[in-house]
Amino acid sequence: MTTSASDRSALGAFLRARRARVTPGDVGLPTSGRRRTPGLRREEVAQLAGVGVTWYTWLEQGRARNASDQVLEAVARVLRLDAAEHRHLMVLAGRGPAPEPGPPMDLRPEHTAVLAKLLPYPAAVQTDCYDLVAANRAYRYLFADLDTYPVEERNCAWLMFTEPSWRDSLVDEDTVLREITARLRNRQPEHRDDPRWNALIDRLRQESPDFVRYWESYEVVGDSTQRRRYVSPRVGTLDVQFQSLWLDRARGERIIVMTPADDPTAQRLERLDSLVGAAPAWTARSDSAGGSAAGA
C-alpha cells in the first residue's frame, strides 16, 4: 500500500528513535569500540533484518513507498518493538486503516448513570484524544472545578501541560506527562485527518515546550492500568489505580476511573465527596450529545 509523504517521514523518525535505543549487546553484537551515536548503526539493523542497507536507509529517510510485511516484521524484531510500537509501525506503513473523522461522542444516559454509581471514586467519560465529555463530582473537583474552564480546554492533556493547578497535582510529573504524550503519539497517525486531533497537537506544540520535548522523543505506549499519585488541594495525597472502562475501544471512547490503592486514599476520597456533595452527581460539556448537562 502506498503511503503519504508525511507518514513515510514519521515512519523514518520512529525507526531512528527506536534504533537509538537498542544497544549492540541487546542483539548479540560485540560491544567494544567507540560509537558516534547511541544504539545500532543502520547497516547493523539491515544485516540483522536481512534487508539491503540502501533499502533500510530509504525507510529511515522516508523514501521507501511500499515496504513489504516481511521487511516490516523483520525490522520490528530487530528493534525489539513491543506490541504498541509494533502496531504504530504498521499504521505508519499503511497497514492500519485511518478512521473517518466522526461526530462528537454521543453521551448516553447509561454512561452518566455509571459516573454517578462510581462515586466517591473520580470518574469521567473521555475520548481518544483526552477530551472530557462528562465527569462525576469527585472528578470535577479533584484538582480544580472542571466546569469553570471553557469547553475547548476540558481536555486532560491540555490541562496537565498548561494549567498549573492540574500540573501541580502530579507527584510523578515526568512519568505522567511523558505517557500522555506517548499515547497521543501512538494514536495520532490513525487520526491524521481529524480536525480535533490536529488542533490539539498544534495547540500543545505552540503552548508547551515540555510537550514538544516529549513529542520529539517519539515514544509510543498503549493503554494499561496505571498506579498514580496525585495531590488534591481539598484532601491531600491520593494513591490510586487509574484505569479505563472501554465504551468503544475502536474509537478510543472510555470511562476513566480512579480507585483507591490504599485505605488512606479511600478515606480521603470519601471526604472529598462529602465536601462537594451538594453538587450534581455528574456534569457534561455543553457541546456533548445526549440529554441534560447535569444530573442529581
C-alpha positions as CSV (number, residue, x, y, z in Angstrom):
1,M,0.0,0.0,0.0
2,T,1.3,3.4,-1.0
3,T,1.7,5.8,2.0
4,S,1.7,9.6,2.2
5,A,4.9,11.6,2.4
6,S,4.1,12.7,5.9
7,D,3.5,9.1,7.1
8,R,6.8,8.0,5.5
9,S,8.6,10.8,7.2
10,A,7.0,9.9,10.6
11,L,7.9,6.2,10.0
12,G,11.6,7.2,9.4
13,A,11.6,9.3,12.6
14,F,10.1,6.5,14.5
15,L,12.7,4.0,13.3
16,R,15.6,6.3,14.0
17,A,14.3,6.8,17.6
18,R,13.8,3.1,18.2
19,R,17.2,2.3,16.6
20,A,18.9,4.7,19.0
21,R,17.5,2.7,22.0
22,V,18.8,-0.7,21.0
23,T,22.4,-1.5,22.0
24,P,24.7,-3.9,20.2
25,G,24.6,-6.1,23.3
26,D,20.8,-6.3,23.1
27,V,21.0,-8.1,19.8
28,G,24.1,-10.2,20.4
29,L,26.7,-7.9,18.6
30,P,30.1,-7.1,20.1
31,T,30.0,-4.0,22.3
32,S,33.7,-2.9,22.0
33,G,34.8,0.2,20.2
34,R,33.6,3.8,20.3
35,R,30.3,4.9,18.6
36,R,29.5,8.3,17.4
37,T,25.7,7.8,18.0
38,P,23.8,5.7,20.6
39,G,22.2,2.4,19.6
40,L,22.6,0.4,16.5
41,R,24.0,1.5,13.1
42,R,21.8,1.4,10.1
43,E,23.9,-1.3,8.5
44,E,23.6,-3.4,11.6
45,V,19.8,-3.2,11.5
46,A,19.8,-4.0,7.8
47,Q,22.1,-7.0,8.3
48,L,20.1,-8.4,11.2
49,A,16.8,-7.9,9.4
50,G,18.1,-9.4,6.2
51,V,17.5,-6.4,4.0
52,G,19.8,-4.2,2.0
53,V,21.4,-1.2,3.6
54,T,20.2,1.1,0.9
55,W,16.6,-0.1,1.3
56,Y,16.7,0.3,5.1
57,T,18.3,3.8,4.7
58,W,15.4,4.7,2.4
59,L,13.0,3.6,5.1
60,E,14.6,5.9,7.6
61,Q,14.7,8.7,5.1
62,G,11.0,8.4,4.2
63,R,11.8,7.4,0.6
64,A,10.5,3.8,0.6
65,R,7.0,3.7,-0.7
66,N,6.0,0.1,-0.4
67,A,7.8,-1.9,2.3
68,S,6.6,-5.5,2.5
69,D,5.1,-7.0,5.6
70,Q,8.1,-9.3,5.7
71,V,10.5,-6.4,5.8
72,L,8.5,-4.6,8.4
73,E,8.2,-7.6,10.7
74,A,12.0,-8.2,10.4
75,V,12.8,-4.6,11.3
76,A,10.3,-4.8,14.2
77,R,12.0,-7.9,15.5
78,V,15.5,-6.3,15.3
79,L,14.4,-3.1,17.0
80,R,12.6,-5.1,19.8
81,L,9.3,-3.3,19.4
82,D,6.7,-4.0,22.0
83,A,3.0,-4.5,21.0
84,A,2.1,-0.8,21.0
85,E,5.3,0.1,19.0
86,H,4.6,-2.7,16.5
87,R,1.1,-1.5,15.9
88,H,2.3,2.0,15.5
89,L,4.9,0.9,12.9
90,M,2.2,-0.9,10.9
91,V,-0.2,2.0,10.9
92,L,2.6,4.4,9.7
93,A,3.4,1.9,7.0
94,G,-0.2,1.9,5.7
95,R,-1.3,-1.4,7.2
96,G,-3.8,0.1,9.6
97,P,-7.0,1.9,8.4
98,A,-7.4,5.5,9.3
99,P,-11.0,6.0,10.6
100,E,-13.0,8.8,9.1
101,P,-13.4,11.8,11.4
102,G,-16.7,11.2,13.1
103,P,-19.2,13.3,15.0
104,P,-18.7,14.2,18.7
105,M,-19.2,11.3,21.1
106,D,-22.8,10.5,21.9
107,L,-23.1,10.8,25.6
108,R,-25.8,8.4,26.7
109,P,-27.9,8.1,30.0
110,E,-26.3,4.8,30.8
111,H,-22.8,6.5,30.7
112,T,-23.8,9.1,33.2
113,A,-25.5,6.5,35.4
114,V,-22.2,4.7,35.7
115,L,-20.4,8.0,36.6
116,A,-22.9,8.6,39.4
117,K,-22.7,5.0,40.7
118,L,-18.9,5.2,40.8
119,L,-18.9,7.9,43.5
120,P,-17.0,8.6,45.6
121,Y,-14.4,7.5,43.1
122,P,-13.4,10.1,40.5
123,A,-14.6,9.1,37.0
124,A,-15.1,10.8,33.7
125,V,-16.1,10.0,30.1
126,Q,-13.1,10.6,27.9
127,T,-12.5,10.5,24.1
128,D,-9.4,9.1,22.3
129,C,-7.7,12.5,22.3
130,Y,-8.3,13.1,26.1
131,D,-11.4,15.4,25.7
132,L,-13.5,15.2,28.8
133,V,-17.1,14.7,27.8
134,A,-18.6,14.3,31.3
135,A,-17.4,13.9,34.8
136,N,-18.8,12.9,38.2
137,R,-18.4,15.4,41.0
138,A,-15.4,13.7,42.6
139,Y,-13.5,14.1,39.3
140,R,-14.9,17.6,38.7
141,Y,-13.4,18.9,42.0
142,L,-10.4,16.6,42.2
143,F,-7.9,19.4,41.3
144,A,-10.0,22.5,40.4
145,D,-13.6,23.0,39.4
146,L,-13.5,21.5,35.9
147,D,-16.7,23.3,34.9
148,T,-15.1,26.7,35.3
149,Y,-12.9,26.0,32.2
150,P,-14.0,26.8,28.7
151,V,-15.4,23.8,26.9
152,E,-12.5,23.7,24.5
153,E,-10.0,23.5,27.4
154,R,-11.6,20.5,29.1
155,N,-9.0,18.1,27.8
156,C,-6.7,16.1,30.1
157,A,-3.6,16.6,28.0
158,W,-4.2,20.3,27.7
159,L,-4.9,20.8,31.4
160,M,-2.0,18.7,32.6
161,F,0.5,20.6,30.3
162,T,-0.8,24.1,30.6
163,E,-2.9,24.6,33.7
164,P,-0.8,25.0,36.9
165,S,-3.5,23.7,39.3
166,W,-3.7,20.4,37.4
167,R,0.0,20.1,36.7
168,D,0.9,20.8,40.4
169,S,-1.3,17.8,41.3
170,L,1.2,15.4,39.8
171,V,3.6,13.7,42.2
172,D,5.3,11.9,39.3
173,E,5.2,14.7,36.8
174,D,7.7,13.4,34.3
175,T,6.2,10.0,34.1
176,V,2.6,11.2,33.6
177,L,3.4,13.9,31.0
178,R,5.7,11.5,29.1
179,E,2.9,8.8,29.0
180,I,0.2,11.3,27.9
181,T,2.4,12.4,25.0
182,A,3.4,8.8,24.1
183,R,-0.3,7.8,23.9
184,L,-1.1,10.7,21.7
185,R,1.9,9.8,19.5
186,N,0.7,6.3,19.3
187,R,-2.8,7.1,18.1
188,Q,-2.1,10.2,16.1
189,P,-1.4,8.5,12.7
190,E,-4.9,6.9,12.8
191,H,-6.4,10.4,13.1
192,R,-4.2,12.3,10.7
193,D,-7.3,13.8,9.0
194,D,-9.3,14.5,12.2
195,P,-9.5,18.3,12.9
196,R,-9.9,17.7,16.7
197,W,-6.6,15.8,16.8
198,N,-4.7,18.3,14.6
199,A,-6.0,21.3,16.6
200,L,-5.0,19.7,19.9
201,I,-1.5,18.7,18.8
202,D,-0.9,22.1,17.2
203,R,-2.0,24.0,20.4
204,L,0.1,21.9,22.7
205,R,3.2,22.3,20.4
206,Q,2.6,26.1,20.4
207,E,2.0,26.5,24.2
208,S,4.1,23.9,25.9
209,P,7.9,23.4,25.4
210,D,7.7,20.3,27.6
211,F,5.1,18.8,25.2
212,V,7.4,19.5,22.3
213,R,10.3,17.8,24.1
214,Y,8.4,14.7,24.8
215,W,6.7,14.6,21.4
216,E,10.0,14.8,19.6
217,S,11.4,11.9,21.6
218,Y,8.9,9.7,19.6
219,E,8.0,7.4,22.4
220,V,4.7,5.4,22.0
221,V,2.8,3.4,24.5
222,G,-0.5,1.6,24.7
223,D,-3.3,1.8,27.3
224,S,-3.0,-0.1,30.6
225,T,-4.0,0.3,34.2
226,Q,-1.5,2.6,36.0
227,R,-0.8,3.4,39.6
228,R,-0.8,7.1,40.0
229,R,-0.2,9.6,42.9
230,Y,-1.8,13.0,43.0
231,V,-2.2,15.8,45.4
232,S,-5.7,17.2,45.7
233,P,-5.9,20.7,47.2
234,R,-9.0,19.6,49.1
235,V,-8.0,16.3,50.7
236,G,-4.2,15.8,50.1
237,T,-2.3,12.9,48.7
238,L,-4.1,10.2,46.7
239,D,-2.7,6.9,45.7
240,V,-4.9,5.4,43.0
241,Q,-5.2,2.8,40.3
242,F,-6.0,4.7,37.1
243,Q,-7.9,2.5,34.6
244,S,-10.1,2.6,31.5
245,L,-13.5,1.1,31.2
246,W,-14.0,0.9,27.4
247,L,-17.2,2.1,25.8
248,D,-15.9,1.8,22.2
249,R,-12.3,0.7,22.0
250,A,-12.0,1.2,18.3
251,R,-12.9,4.9,18.7
252,G,-11.0,5.2,21.9
253,E,-14.1,6.2,23.9
254,R,-14.0,5.2,27.6
255,I,-14.8,5.9,31.2
256,I,-11.7,6.6,33.2
257,V,-11.9,5.9,36.9
258,M,-9.5,6.2,39.8
259,T,-9.9,3.6,42.5
260,P,-8.0,3.8,45.9
261,A,-4.8,1.8,46.1
262,D,-4.8,2.1,49.9
263,D,-7.1,2.7,52.9
264,P,-6.0,6.4,53.5
265,T,-6.8,7.2,49.9
266,A,-10.2,5.5,50.2
267,Q,-10.9,7.7,53.3
268,R,-9.8,10.9,51.5
269,L,-12.0,10.2,48.5
270,E,-14.9,9.7,50.9
271,R,-14.1,13.0,52.5
272,L,-13.8,14.7,49.0
273,D,-17.3,13.6,48.1
274,S,-18.7,14.8,51.4
275,L,-17.1,18.2,50.8
276,V,-18.7,18.6,47.4
277,G,-21.8,16.5,48.0
278,A,-24.1,19.4,47.2
279,A,-23.0,19.5,43.6
280,P,-24.8,17.3,40.9
281,A,-23.6,13.8,40.7
282,W,-22.3,14.4,37.2
283,T,-21.9,17.2,34.7
284,A,-21.3,17.2,30.9
285,R,-19.8,19.5,28.3
286,S,-22.4,21.8,26.8
287,D,-21.4,20.6,23.3
288,S,-21.9,16.8,24.1
289,A,-24.9,15.0,22.8
290,G,-27.5,13.1,24.8
291,G,-29.6,14.9,27.3
292,S,-29.1,17.5,30.0
293,A,-25.8,18.8,31.2
294,A,-26.1,17.7,34.8
295,G,-27.6,15.0,36.9
296,A,-28.7,14.9,40.5
